[in-house]
């Protein structure tokens, strides 16, 4: 059972920042900056260096931290042992789904087709990652929402920041966004003041997207 409080927090945030960096220190600082700017729900991909440690540190800070890019059952076990509060994978793994259900942890498997959605539903999964979302765009999400209104959708993959409102209007709970959520130059330079300004601008940009 997925907590209503978790879904509410993610839905209010509108964007799920997905952190995949090759530098653990920089990843932690970016996550801390996101948290300070109001992004309380964060995803750390498990292929990020020292991902389990980062998950533990962010949880201790008060973030709702999930683990992404889970491809095997062992990945889910590593993530849960680190304290991941939700799990995300690029495709639908029934092994991971069973482990998540046993741990009472939300799981967002990647799906694309109605057949995959039906398979997920048959195993009690109602939180799904539409991936890769950019191929079909918001229209694809809208068509899937028709027969599957009970699904909480997290479209992810190749979505520009300017496209986020269209996905929200098509029925997304929130939209996954990678590190291009902030400018590459500012991140490379570790210009945290600039990054904070960019993140505050995102809140302003999305403020009326659900109105």
C-alpha positions in Angstrom: 0.0 0.0 0.0 1.5 3.3 -1.1 1.2 6.1 1.5 -1.2 8.9 0.7 1.3 11.3 2.3 4.1 10.1 0.0 1.9 10.6 -3.1 0.8 14.0 -1.8 4.4 15.1 -1.3 5.5 14.0 -4.7 2.4 15.5 -6.4 2.9 18.8 -4.7 6.5 18.9 -5.8 5.5 18.2 -9.4 9.1 17.3 -10.4 11.1 14.3 -9.2 14.8 15.2 -9.4 16.8 12.2 -10.5 20.4 12.4 -9.5 23.0 10.5 -11.5 26.5 11.9 -11.3 29.9 10.4 -11.4 31.1 12.3 -8.3 29.5 11.4 -4.9 30.5 14.7 -3.2 29.0 16.8 -6.0 25.9 14.6 -6.0 25.4 15.1 -2.3 25.8 18.9 -2.5 23.3 19.1 -5.4 20.9 17.0 -3.4 21.3 19.3 -0.4 20.7 22.3 -2.6 17.6 20.8 -4.1 16.3 20.0 -0.6 17.0 23.5 0.6 15.1 24.8 -2.4 12.0 22.8 -1.5 12.5 19.5 -3.4 12.0 17.1 -0.5 11.5 13.9 -2.6 14.7 12.9 -4.4 15.9 9.9 -6.5 19.5 8.7 -6.4 20.3 6.2 -9.1 22.0 3.2 -7.8 24.8 3.5 -10.4 25.9 6.8 -8.8 29.1 6.3 -6.8 28.4 5.6 -3.1 24.7 5.7 -3.7 23.8 3.8 -0.5 25.7 6.2 1.6 24.1 9.2 -0.1 20.7 7.7 0.5 21.4 7.3 4.2 22.7 10.9 4.4 19.8 12.4 2.6 17.3 10.5 4.7 19.1 11.8 7.9 18.6 15.3 6.5 14.9 14.8 6.2 14.5 14.1 2.5 12.3 11.3 1.1 15.0 9.5 -0.8 14.4 6.8 -3.4 16.7 4.6 -5.4 16.6 4.4 -9.2 17.9 2.4 -12.1 17.2 -0.9 -10.2 17.5 -3.8 -12.7 18.0 -6.8 -10.5 16.6 -8.1 -7.2 20.0 -7.6 -5.6 19.7 -3.9 -6.5 16.5 -3.6 -4.6 18.0 -5.3 -1.6 21.0 -2.9 -1.6 18.6 0.1 -1.9 16.3 -1.1 0.9 19.3 -1.9 3.1 20.4 1.7 2.6 17.0 3.0 3.7 15.5 3.9 0.3 11.9 5.1 0.8 10.8 4.3 -2.8 12.2 2.2 -5.7 12.3 3.0 -9.4 13.4 0.8 -12.3 13.6 1.3 -16.1 11.3 -1.7 -16.7 8.8 -3.9 -14.8 10.5 -6.5 -12.6 8.1 -8.8 -10.8 10.9 -9.8 -8.4 11.5 -6.3 -7.4 7.8 -5.7 -7.1 7.4 -8.5 -4.7 10.3 -7.3 -2.6 8.9 -3.8 -2.5 5.5 -5.0 -1.5 7.0 -7.2 1.3 8.9 -4.1 2.5 5.8 -1.9 2.1 7.9 0.4 -0.1 6.5 2.3 -3.2 7.7 0.9 -6.5 7.7 2.7 -9.8 8.5 0.3 -12.6 9.0 1.5 -16.1 6.2 0.7 -18.6 5.2 1.8 -22.0 2.4 -0.3 -23.3 -1.2 -1.1 -22.1 -0.1 -4.8 -21.8 2.7 -3.8 -19.4 0.2 -1.7 -17.4 -2.2 -4.6 -17.1 0.6 -6.9 -15.9 1.6 -4.3 -13.3 -2.0 -3.9 -12.2 -2.4 -7.7 -11.9 0.4 -7.7 -9.4 -1.1 -4.8 -7.4 1.2 -2.0 -8.7 -0.6 1.3 -9.3 2.5 3.6 -9.3 4.1 3.5 -12.7 7.0 5.2 -14.5 6.2 6.0 -18.1 9.5 5.4 -19.8 10.9 6.6 -22.1 8.2 9.3 -22.0 9.5 11.6 -24.7 8.8 9.1 -27.5 5.1 9.4 -27.2 4.9 12.8 -25.4 2.0 14.0 -23.3 -0.5 12.6 -25.8 0.6 9.0 -25.0 0.1 9.6 -21.3 -3.3 11.1 -21.9 -4.3 8.0 -24.0 -3.1 5.6 -21.2 -4.9 7.6 -18.6 -8.2 6.9 -20.3 -8.5 3.1 -19.5 -6.2 3.3 -16.5 -7.4 6.3 -14.3 -6.3 4.5 -11.1 -2.6 4.7 -12.0 -0.3 7.3 -10.5 2.0 8.2 -13.4 5.6 9.4 -13.3 6.7 10.1 -16.9 10.5 10.2 -17.2 13.0 10.2 -20.0 14.0 13.0 -22.4 11.4 15.5 -21.1 12.5 19.2 -21.3 11.7 21.5 -18.4 9.4 23.5 -20.7 7.4 20.3 -21.4 6.7 19.5 -17.8 3.4 21.5 -17.5 2.0 19.6 -20.5 2.7 16.2 -18.8 1.1 17.5 -15.6 -2.0 18.6 -17.5 -2.1 15.2 -19.2 -2.5 13.6 -15.8 1.0 13.0 -14.4 1.4 12.9 -10.7 4.9 14.3 -11.2 7.6 14.3 -13.9 11.1 12.8 -13.6 13.9 15.2 -14.4 17.6 14.4 -14.5 20.5 16.7 -13.9 19.6 18.9 -16.8 17.2 20.3 -14.3 20.0 22.8 -13.7 22.6 24.1 -16.2 25.5 21.9 -16.9 27.9 24.9 -16.7 26.8 25.9 -13.2 27.0 22.3 -12.0 30.4 21.8 -13.4 31.6 25.0 -11.8 29.8 24.1 -8.6 28.1 27.5 -8.7 25.6 26.7 -6.0 24.2 30.3 -5.9 23.4 30.1 -9.6 21.9 26.7 -9.1 19.7 27.9 -6.2 18.5 30.7 -8.4 17.6 28.3 -11.2 15.7 26.0 -8.9 13.7 28.9 -7.5 12.9 29.9 -11.0 11.5 26.4 -11.6 9.1 26.8 -8.8 7.8 30.1 -10.3 7.6 28.4 -13.8 5.5 25.6 -12.5 3.3 27.6 -10.1 0.3 27.8 -12.3 0.7 24.6 -14.3 -2.1 22.8 -12.5 -4.5 25.8 -12.4 
